[in-house]
């Protein structure tokens, strides 16, 4: 969040993904400020402890099947 080189690199990855039609995912979202920045950047998906703590795969597959 504070490193200018990281910021430029992330913008570059996002731009390339958009040009080639790919979705973007960010990892290690552990603080509300990070999630806010991810949204500002327009990243499509986020994962990390703030979004959801790790759990058994069976729980996640059940969760996704009930959402459909």
HTML snippet that shows the backbone in 3Dmol.js (N, CA, C, O; Angstrom):
<script src="https://3Dmol.org/build/3Dmol-min.js"></script>
<div id="view" style="width:600px;height:400px;position:relative"></div>
<script>
const pdb = `
ATOM      1  N   UNK A   1       0.809  -1.198   0.000  1.00  0.00           N
ATOM      2  CA  UNK A   1       0.000   0.000   0.000  1.00  0.00           C
ATOM      3  C   UNK A   1       0.856   1.269   0.000  1.00  0.00           C
ATOM      4  O   UNK A   1       0.394   2.327  -0.428  1.00  0.00           O
ATOM      5  N   UNK A   2       2.094   1.170   0.474  1.00  0.00           N
ATOM      6  CA  UNK A   2       2.924   2.369   0.599  1.00  0.00           C
ATOM      7  C   UNK A   2       4.112   2.411  -0.351  1.00  0.00           C
ATOM      8  O   UNK A   2       4.830   3.410  -0.400  1.00  0.00           O
ATOM      9  N   UNK A   3       4.324   1.348  -1.098  1.00  0.00           N
ATOM     10  CA  UNK A   3       5.496   1.275  -1.966  1.00  0.00           C
ATOM     11  C   UNK A   3       5.125   1.718  -3.391  1.00  0.00           C
ATOM     12  O   UNK A   3       4.308   1.066  -4.041  1.00  0.00           O
ATOM     13  N   UNK A   4       5.713   2.808  -3.878  1.00  0.00           N
ATOM     14  CA  UNK A   4       5.365   3.299  -5.221  1.00  0.00           C
ATOM     15  C   UNK A   4       5.650   2.282  -6.322  1.00  0.00           C
ATOM     16  O   UNK A   4       4.895   2.201  -7.291  1.00  0.00           O
ATOM     17  N   UNK A   5       6.719   1.511  -6.192  1.00  0.00           N
ATOM     18  CA  UNK A   5       7.038   0.505  -7.203  1.00  0.00           C
ATOM     19  C   UNK A   5       5.982  -0.592  -7.224  1.00  0.00           C
ATOM     20  O   UNK A   5       5.565  -1.026  -8.298  1.00  0.00           O
ATOM     21  N   UNK A   6       5.544  -1.046  -6.051  1.00  0.00           N
ATOM     22  CA  UNK A   6       4.463  -2.035  -5.976  1.00  0.00           C
ATOM     23  C   UNK A   6       3.200  -1.490  -6.630  1.00  0.00           C
ATOM     24  O   UNK A   6       2.517  -2.206  -7.362  1.00  0.00           O
ATOM     25  N   UNK A   7       2.893  -0.236  -6.368  1.00  0.00           N
ATOM     26  CA  UNK A   7       1.690   0.382  -6.921  1.00  0.00           C
ATOM     27  C   UNK A   7       1.720   0.384  -8.451  1.00  0.00           C
ATOM     28  O   UNK A   7       0.728   0.041  -9.096  1.00  0.00           O
ATOM     29  N   UNK A   8       2.841   0.765  -9.018  1.00  0.00           N
ATOM     30  CA  UNK A   8       2.977   0.781 -10.477  1.00  0.00           C
ATOM     31  C   UNK A   8       2.871  -0.632 -11.048  1.00  0.00           C
ATOM     32  O   UNK A   8       2.221  -0.847 -12.071  1.00  0.00           O
ATOM     33  N   UNK A   9       3.510  -1.592 -10.382  1.00  0.00           N
ATOM     34  CA  UNK A   9       3.466  -2.981 -10.853  1.00  0.00           C
ATOM     35  C   UNK A   9       2.036  -3.504 -10.846  1.00  0.00           C
ATOM     36  O   UNK A   9       1.609  -4.145 -11.807  1.00  0.00           O
ATOM     37  N   UNK A  10       1.289  -3.240  -9.777  1.00  0.00           N
ATOM     38  CA  UNK A  10      -0.097  -3.709  -9.694  1.00  0.00           C
ATOM     39  C   UNK A  10      -0.942  -3.078 -10.792  1.00  0.00           C
ATOM     40  O   UNK A  10      -1.734  -3.768 -11.434  1.00  0.00           O
ATOM     41  N   UNK A  11      -0.786  -1.785 -11.014  1.00  0.00           N
ATOM     42  CA  UNK A  11      -1.522  -1.121 -12.099  1.00  0.00           C
ATOM     43  C   UNK A  11      -1.203  -1.765 -13.447  1.00  0.00           C
ATOM     44  O   UNK A  11      -2.091  -1.953 -14.279  1.00  0.00           O
ATOM     45  N   UNK A  12       0.056  -2.096 -13.653  1.00  0.00           N
ATOM     46  CA  UNK A  12       0.475  -2.736 -14.906  1.00  0.00           C
ATOM     47  C   UNK A  12      -0.212  -4.090 -15.076  1.00  0.00           C
ATOM     48  O   UNK A  12      -0.728  -4.396 -16.151  1.00  0.00           O
ATOM     49  N   UNK A  13      -0.219  -4.904 -14.013  1.00  0.00           N
ATOM     50  CA  UNK A  13      -0.869  -6.221 -14.086  1.00  0.00           C
ATOM     51  C   UNK A  13      -2.359  -6.079 -14.379  1.00  0.00           C
ATOM     52  O   UNK A  13      -2.915  -6.840 -15.171  1.00  0.00           O
ATOM     53  N   UNK A  14      -2.996  -5.116 -13.746  1.00  0.00           N
ATOM     54  CA  UNK A  14      -4.428  -4.895 -13.969  1.00  0.00           C
ATOM     55  C   UNK A  14      -4.679  -4.491 -15.417  1.00  0.00           C
ATOM     56  O   UNK A  14      -5.595  -5.007 -16.057  1.00  0.00           O
ATOM     57  N   UNK A  15      -3.882  -3.585 -15.928  1.00  0.00           N
ATOM     58  CA  UNK A  15      -4.041  -3.127 -17.314  1.00  0.00           C
ATOM     59  C   UNK A  15      -3.853  -4.268 -18.307  1.00  0.00           C
ATOM     60  O   UNK A  15      -4.631  -4.410 -19.250  1.00  0.00           O
ATOM     61  N   UNK A  16      -2.827  -5.073 -18.096  1.00  0.00           N
ATOM     62  CA  UNK A  16      -2.576  -6.211 -18.996  1.00  0.00           C
ATOM     63  C   UNK A  16      -3.741  -7.193 -18.931  1.00  0.00           C
ATOM     64  O   UNK A  16      -4.198  -7.679 -19.965  1.00  0.00           O
ATOM     65  N   UNK A  17      -4.223  -7.487 -17.733  1.00  0.00           N
ATOM     66  CA  UNK A  17      -5.346  -8.425 -17.594  1.00  0.00           C
ATOM     67  C   UNK A  17      -6.571  -7.915 -18.337  1.00  0.00           C
ATOM     68  O   UNK A  17      -7.256  -8.690 -19.005  1.00  0.00           O
ATOM     69  N   UNK A  18      -6.851  -6.640 -18.233  1.00  0.00           N
ATOM     70  CA  UNK A  18      -8.014  -6.075 -18.929  1.00  0.00           C
ATOM     71  C   UNK A  18      -7.857  -6.170 -20.441  1.00  0.00           C
ATOM     72  O   UNK A  18      -8.816  -6.487 -21.144  1.00  0.00           O
ATOM     73  N   UNK A  19      -6.665  -5.901 -20.943  1.00  0.00           N
ATOM     74  CA  UNK A  19      -6.420  -5.945 -22.385  1.00  0.00           C
ATOM     75  C   UNK A  19      -6.641  -7.348 -22.935  1.00  0.00           C
ATOM     76  O   UNK A  19      -7.200  -7.511 -24.020  1.00  0.00           O
ATOM     77  N   UNK A  20      -6.206  -8.360 -22.193  1.00  0.00           N
ATOM     78  CA  UNK A  20      -6.345  -9.736 -22.688  1.00  0.00           C
ATOM     79  C   UNK A  20      -7.628 -10.408 -22.215  1.00  0.00           C
ATOM     80  O   UNK A  20      -7.853 -11.585 -22.496  1.00  0.00           O
ATOM     81  N   UNK A  21      -8.473  -9.665 -21.498  1.00  0.00           N
ATOM     82  CA  UNK A  21      -9.783 -10.190 -21.104  1.00  0.00           C
ATOM     83  C   UNK A  21      -9.780 -11.118 -19.908  1.00  0.00           C
ATOM     84  O   UNK A  21     -10.647 -11.985 -19.798  1.00  0.00           O
ATOM     85  N   UNK A  22      -8.821 -10.956 -19.011  1.00  0.00           N
ATOM     86  CA  UNK A  22      -8.754 -11.805 -17.823  1.00  0.00           C
ATOM     87  C   UNK A  22      -9.286 -11.073 -16.599  1.00  0.00           C
ATOM     88  O   UNK A  22      -9.240  -9.845 -16.527  1.00  0.00           O
ATOM     89  N   UNK A  23      -9.786 -11.836 -15.646  1.00  0.00           N
ATOM     90  CA  UNK A  23     -10.199 -11.295 -14.356  1.00  0.00           C
ATOM     91  C   UNK A  23      -8.978 -11.228 -13.443  1.00  0.00           C
ATOM     92  O   UNK A  23      -8.022 -11.984 -13.614  1.00  0.00           O
ATOM     93  N   UNK A  24      -9.020 -10.322 -12.478  1.00  0.00           N
ATOM     94  CA  UNK A  24      -7.905 -10.167 -11.552  1.00  0.00           C
ATOM     95  C   UNK A  24      -8.313 -10.611 -10.151  1.00  0.00           C
ATOM     96  O   UNK A  24      -9.461 -10.446  -9.738  1.00  0.00           O
ATOM     97  N   UNK A  25      -7.339 -11.182  -9.425  1.00  0.00           N
ATOM     98  CA  UNK A  25      -7.546 -11.644  -8.056  1.00  0.00           C
ATOM     99  C   UNK A  25      -6.370 -11.148  -7.221  1.00  0.00           C
ATOM    100  O   UNK A  25      -5.214 -11.285  -7.619  1.00  0.00           O
ATOM    101  N   UNK A  26      -6.669 -10.585  -6.086  1.00  0.00           N
ATOM    102  CA  UNK A  26      -5.604 -10.192  -5.170  1.00  0.00           C
ATOM    103  C   UNK A  26      -5.629 -11.102  -3.946  1.00  0.00           C
ATOM    104  O   UNK A  26      -6.687 -11.564  -3.520  1.00  0.00           O
ATOM    105  N   UNK A  27      -4.453 -11.347  -3.395  1.00  0.00           N
ATOM    106  CA  UNK A  27      -4.317 -12.213  -2.223  1.00  0.00           C
ATOM    107  C   UNK A  27      -3.915 -11.390  -1.012  1.00  0.00           C
ATOM    108  O   UNK A  27      -3.551 -10.220  -1.131  1.00  0.00           O
ATOM    109  N   UNK A  28      -3.986 -12.014   0.151  1.00  0.00           N
ATOM    110  CA  UNK A  28      -3.510 -11.440   1.407  1.00  0.00           C
ATOM    111  C   UNK A  28      -4.283 -10.197   1.837  1.00  0.00           C
ATOM    112  O   UNK A  28      -3.711  -9.286   2.435  1.00  0.00           O
ATOM    113  N   UNK A  29      -5.578 -10.157   1.536  1.00  0.00           N
ATOM    114  CA  UNK A  29      -6.403  -9.044   2.007  1.00  0.00           C
ATOM    115  C   UNK A  29      -6.743  -9.315   3.467  1.00  0.00           C
ATOM    116  O   UNK A  29      -7.573 -10.166   3.786  1.00  0.00           O
ATOM    117  N   UNK A  30      -6.079  -8.570   4.343  1.00  0.00           N
ATOM    118  CA  UNK A  30      -6.234  -8.839   5.778  1.00  0.00           C
ATOM    119  C   UNK A  30      -6.706  -7.625   6.575  1.00  0.00           C
ATOM    120  O   UNK A  30      -6.927  -7.722   7.783  1.00  0.00           O
ATOM    121  N   UNK A  31      -6.861  -6.490   5.907  1.00  0.00           N
ATOM    122  CA  UNK A  31      -7.282  -5.259   6.587  1.00  0.00           C
ATOM    123  C   UNK A  31      -8.307  -4.526   5.732  1.00  0.00           C
ATOM    124  O   UNK A  31      -8.252  -4.594   4.504  1.00  0.00           O
ATOM    125  N   UNK A  32      -9.236  -3.830   6.367  1.00  0.00           N
ATOM    126  CA  UNK A  32     -10.222  -3.059   5.603  1.00  0.00           C
ATOM    127  C   UNK A  32      -9.587  -2.047   4.644  1.00  0.00           C
ATOM    128  O   UNK A  32     -10.107  -1.823   3.551  1.00  0.00           O
ATOM    129  N   UNK A  33      -8.484  -1.443   5.040  1.00  0.00           N
ATOM    130  CA  UNK A  33      -7.820  -0.467   4.162  1.00  0.00           C
ATOM    131  C   UNK A  33      -7.313  -1.130   2.882  1.00  0.00           C
ATOM    132  O   UNK A  33      -7.350  -0.530   1.808  1.00  0.00           O
ATOM    133  N   UNK A  34      -6.841  -2.369   3.003  1.00  0.00           N
ATOM    134  CA  UNK A  34      -6.359  -3.097   1.824  1.00  0.00           C
ATOM    135  C   UNK A  34      -7.532  -3.420   0.906  1.00  0.00           C
ATOM    136  O   UNK A  34      -7.426  -3.260  -0.310  1.00  0.00           O
ATOM    137  N   UNK A  35      -8.642  -3.869   1.469  1.00  0.00           N
ATOM    138  CA  UNK A  35      -9.827  -4.168   0.658  1.00  0.00           C
ATOM    139  C   UNK A  35     -10.332  -2.912  -0.040  1.00  0.00           C
ATOM    140  O   UNK A  35     -10.735  -2.966  -1.202  1.00  0.00           O
ATOM    141  N   UNK A  36     -10.313  -1.803   0.649  1.00  0.00           N
ATOM    142  CA  UNK A  36     -10.727  -0.535   0.044  1.00  0.00           C
ATOM    143  C   UNK A  36      -9.834  -0.185  -1.143  1.00  0.00           C
ATOM    144  O   UNK A  36     -10.325   0.257  -2.182  1.00  0.00           O
ATOM    145  N   UNK A  37      -8.536  -0.381  -0.993  1.00  0.00           N
ATOM    146  CA  UNK A  37      -7.594  -0.090  -2.088  1.00  0.00           C
ATOM    147  C   UNK A  37      -7.831  -1.041  -3.255  1.00  0.00           C
ATOM    148  O   UNK A  37      -7.779  -0.625  -4.412  1.00  0.00           O
ATOM    149  N   UNK A  38      -8.088  -2.297  -2.966  1.00  0.00           N
ATOM    150  CA  UNK A  38      -8.375  -3.288  -4.016  1.00  0.00           C
ATOM    151  C   UNK A  38      -9.585  -2.838  -4.829  1.00  0.00           C
ATOM    152  O   UNK A  38      -9.578  -2.927  -6.057  1.00  0.00           O
ATOM    153  N   UNK A  39     -10.611  -2.361  -4.154  1.00  0.00           N
ATOM    154  CA  UNK A  39     -11.810  -1.875  -4.842  1.00  0.00           C
ATOM    155  C   UNK A  39     -11.507  -0.638  -5.672  1.00  0.00           C
ATOM    156  O   UNK A  39     -11.981  -0.515  -6.801  1.00  0.00           O
ATOM    157  N   UNK A  40     -10.717   0.284  -5.116  1.00  0.00           N
ATOM    158  CA  UNK A  40     -10.332   1.490  -5.866  1.00  0.00           C
ATOM    159  C   UNK A  40      -9.613   1.141  -7.160  1.00  0.00           C
ATOM    160  O   UNK A  40      -9.821   1.783  -8.189  1.00  0.00           O
ATOM    161  N   UNK A  41      -8.772   0.127  -7.100  1.00  0.00           N
ATOM    162  CA  UNK A  41      -7.998  -0.284  -8.258  1.00  0.00           C
ATOM    163  C   UNK A  41      -8.841  -1.017  -9.301  1.00  0.00           C
ATOM    164  O   UNK A  41      -8.436  -1.138 -10.457  1.00  0.00           O
ATOM    165  N   UNK A  42     -10.005  -1.503  -8.893  1.00  0.00           N
ATOM    166  CA  UNK A  42     -10.858  -2.225  -9.830  1.00  0.00           C
ATOM    167  C   UNK A  42     -10.507  -3.689  -9.980  1.00  0.00           C
ATOM    168  O   UNK A  42     -10.843  -4.308 -10.989  1.00  0.00           O
ATOM    169  N   UNK A  43      -9.836  -4.247  -8.991  1.00  0.00           N
ATOM    170  CA  UNK A  43      -9.512  -5.673  -9.024  1.00  0.00           C
ATOM    171  C   UNK A  43     -10.810  -6.449  -8.848  1.00  0.00           C
ATOM    172  O   UNK A  43     -11.652  -6.090  -8.024  1.00  0.00           O
ATOM    173  N   UNK A  44     -10.965  -7.511  -9.625  1.00  0.00           N
ATOM    174  CA  UNK A  44     -12.240  -8.229  -9.673  1.00  0.00           C
ATOM    175  C   UNK A  44     -12.551  -9.049  -8.422  1.00  0.00           C
ATOM    176  O   UNK A  44     -13.691  -9.055  -7.957  1.00  0.00           O
ATOM    177  N   UNK A  45     -11.555  -9.740  -7.874  1.00  0.00           N
ATOM    178  CA  UNK A  45     -11.788 -10.620  -6.733  1.00  0.00           C
ATOM    179  C   UNK A  45     -10.692 -10.418  -5.692  1.00  0.00           C
ATOM    180  O   UNK A  45      -9.561 -10.056  -6.017  1.00  0.00           O
ATOM    181  N   UNK A  46     -11.053 -10.660  -4.436  1.00  0.00           N
ATOM    182  CA  UNK A  46     -10.080 -10.565  -3.349  1.00  0.00           C
ATOM    183  C   UNK A  46     -10.177 -11.808  -2.477  1.00  0.00           C
ATOM    184  O   UNK A  46     -11.250 -12.383  -2.299  1.00  0.00           O
ATOM    185  N   UNK A  47      -9.044 -12.203  -1.946  1.00  0.00           N
ATOM    186  CA  UNK A  47      -9.047 -13.291  -0.983  1.00  0.00           C
ATOM    187  C   UNK A  47      -8.061 -12.976   0.123  1.00  0.00           C
ATOM    188  O   UNK A  47      -7.071 -12.274  -0.082  1.00  0.00           O
ATOM    189  N   UNK A  48      -8.346 -13.499   1.277  1.00  0.00           N
ATOM    190  CA  UNK A  48      -7.500 -13.257   2.432  1.00  0.00           C
ATOM    191  C   UNK A  48      -8.313 -13.393   3.704  1.00  0.00           C
ATOM    192  O   UNK A  48      -9.527 -13.587   3.652  1.00  0.00           O
ATOM    193  N   UNK A  49      -7.653 -13.293   4.844  1.00  0.00           N
ATOM    194  CA  UNK A  49      -8.315 -13.500   6.130  1.00  0.00           C
ATOM    195  C   UNK A  49      -9.462 -12.529   6.378  1.00  0.00           C
ATOM    196  O   UNK A  49     -10.418 -12.873   7.073  1.00  0.00           O
ATOM    197  N   UNK A  50      -9.386 -11.325   5.824  1.00  0.00           N
ATOM    198  CA  UNK A  50     -10.484 -10.382   6.019  1.00  0.00           C
ATOM    199  C   UNK A  50     -11.744 -10.861   5.301  1.00  0.00           C
ATOM    200  O   UNK A  50     -12.853 -10.692   5.808  1.00  0.00           O
ATOM    201  N   UNK A  51     -11.576 -11.448   4.138  1.00  0.00           N
ATOM    202  CA  UNK A  51     -12.708 -11.905   3.324  1.00  0.00           C
ATOM    203  C   UNK A  51     -13.282 -13.199   3.886  1.00  0.00           C
ATOM    204  O   UNK A  51     -14.495 -13.325   4.051  1.00  0.00           O
ATOM    205  N   UNK A  52     -12.405 -14.163   4.180  1.00  0.00           N
ATOM    206  CA  UNK A  52     -12.850 -15.447   4.716  1.00  0.00           C
ATOM    207  C   UNK A  52     -11.650 -16.188   5.255  1.00  0.00           C
ATOM    208  O   UNK A  52     -10.609 -16.258   4.602  1.00  0.00           O
ATOM    209  N   UNK A  53     -11.789 -16.734   6.435  1.00  0.00           N
ATOM    210  CA  UNK A  53     -10.714 -17.533   7.018  1.00  0.00           C
ATOM    211  C   UNK A  53     -10.688 -18.918   6.364  1.00  0.00           C
ATOM    212  O   UNK A  53     -11.730 -19.409   5.932  1.00  0.00           O
ATOM    213  N   UNK A  54      -9.525 -19.549   6.286  1.00  0.00           N
ATOM    214  CA  UNK A  54      -9.453 -20.883   5.687  1.00  0.00           C
ATOM    215  C   UNK A  54     -10.361 -21.868   6.431  1.00  0.00           C
ATOM    216  O   UNK A  54     -10.554 -21.767   7.642  1.00  0.00           O
ATOM    217  N   UNK A  55     -10.898 -22.798   5.693  1.00  0.00           N
ATOM    218  CA  UNK A  55     -11.765 -23.803   6.286  1.00  0.00           C
ATOM    219  C   UNK A  55     -11.746 -25.072   5.465  1.00  0.00           C
ATOM    220  O   UNK A  55     -11.092 -25.127   4.424  1.00  0.00           O
ATOM    221  N   UNK A  56     -12.447 -26.082   5.913  1.00  0.00           N
ATOM    222  CA  UNK A  56     -12.498 -27.349   5.176  1.00  0.00           C
ATOM    223  C   UNK A  56     -13.126 -27.151   3.790  1.00  0.00           C
ATOM    224  O   UNK A  56     -14.078 -26.386   3.640  1.00  0.00           O
ATOM    225  N   UNK A  57     -12.607 -27.818   2.821  1.00  0.00           N
ATOM    226  CA  UNK A  57     -13.106 -27.695   1.447  1.00  0.00           C
ATOM    227  C   UNK A  57     -14.566 -28.119   1.351  1.00  0.00           C
ATOM    228  O   UNK A  57     -15.314 -27.570   0.541  1.00  0.00           O
ATOM    229  N   UNK A  58     -14.984 -29.089   2.165  1.00  0.00           N
ATOM    230  CA  UNK A  58     -16.378 -29.533   2.134  1.00  0.00           C
ATOM    231  C   UNK A  58     -17.332 -28.386   2.458  1.00  0.00           C
ATOM    232  O   UNK A  58     -18.386 -28.260   1.836  1.00  0.00           O
ATOM    233  N   UNK A  59     -16.966 -27.556   3.424  1.00  0.00           N
ATOM    234  CA  UNK A  59     -17.812 -26.409   3.783  1.00  0.00           C
ATOM    235  C   UNK A  59     -17.940 -25.445   2.614  1.00  0.00           C
ATOM    236  O   UNK A  59     -19.029 -24.945   2.336  1.00  0.00           O
ATOM    237  N   UNK A  60     -16.841 -25.184   1.935  1.00  0.00           N
ATOM    238  CA  UNK A  60     -16.863 -24.228   0.820  1.00  0.00           C
ATOM    239  C   UNK A  60     -17.648 -24.761  -0.371  1.00  0.00           C
ATOM    240  O   UNK A  60     -18.354 -23.997  -1.030  1.00  0.00           O
ATOM    241  N   UNK A  61     -17.541 -26.046  -0.657  1.00  0.00           N
ATOM    242  CA  UNK A  61     -18.292 -26.607  -1.774  1.00  0.00           C
ATOM    243  C   UNK A  61     -19.791 -26.634  -1.459  1.00  0.00           C
ATOM    244  O   UNK A  61     -20.615 -26.427  -2.349  1.00  0.00           O
ATOM    245  N   UNK A  62     -20.144 -26.889  -0.192  1.00  0.00           N
ATOM    246  CA  UNK A  62     -21.550 -26.827   0.204  1.00  0.00           C
ATOM    247  C   UNK A  62     -22.068 -25.392   0.088  1.00  0.00           C
ATOM    248  O   UNK A  62     -23.180 -25.161  -0.387  1.00  0.00           O
ATOM    249  N   UNK A  63     -21.269 -24.455   0.518  1.00  0.00           N
ATOM    250  CA  UNK A  63     -21.641 -23.045   0.452  1.00  0.00           C
ATOM    251  C   UNK A  63     -21.883 -22.603  -0.989  1.00  0.00           C
ATOM    252  O   UNK A  63     -22.860 -21.912  -1.276  1.00  0.00           O
ATOM    253  N   UNK A  64     -20.995 -23.001  -1.887  1.00  0.00           N
ATOM    254  CA  UNK A  64     -21.145 -22.593  -3.276  1.00  0.00           C
ATOM    255  C   UNK A  64     -22.327 -23.282  -3.948  1.00  0.00           C
ATOM    256  O   UNK A  64     -22.934 -22.696  -4.844  1.00  0.00           O
ATOM    257  N   UNK A  65     -22.679 -24.504  -3.550  1.00  0.00           N
ATOM    258  CA  UNK A  65     -23.812 -25.195  -4.165  1.00  0.00           C
ATOM    259  C   UNK A  65     -25.145 -24.625  -3.684  1.00  0.00           C
ATOM    260  O   UNK A  65     -26.135 -24.690  -4.413  1.00  0.00           O
ATOM    261  N   UNK A  66     -25.190 -24.069  -2.476  1.00  0.00           N
ATOM    262  CA  UNK A  66     -26.439 -23.475  -1.983  1.00  0.00           C
ATOM    263  C   UNK A  66     -26.626 -22.075  -2.533  1.00  0.00           C
ATOM    264  O   UNK A  66     -27.744 -21.559  -2.540  1.00  0.00           O
ATOM    265  N   UNK A  67     -25.553 -21.451  -2.993  1.00  0.00           N
ATOM    266  CA  UNK A  67     -25.658 -20.082  -3.537  1.00  0.00           C
ATOM    267  C   UNK A  67     -26.216 -20.086  -4.948  1.00  0.00           C
ATOM    268  O   UNK A  67     -26.704 -19.060  -5.421  1.00  0.00           O
ATOM    269  N   UNK A  68     -26.154 -21.195  -5.612  1.00  0.00           N
ATOM    270  CA  UNK A  68     -26.584 -21.245  -7.017  1.00  0.00           C
ATOM    271  C   UNK A  68     -28.069 -21.304  -7.181  1.00  0.00           C
ATOM    272  O   UNK A  68     -28.565 -21.350  -8.307  1.00  0.00           O
TER     273      UNK A  68
END
`;
const viewer = $3Dmol.createViewer("view");
viewer.addModel(pdb, "pdb");
viewer.setStyle({}, {cartoon: {color: "spectrum"}});
viewer.zoomTo();
viewer.render();
</script>
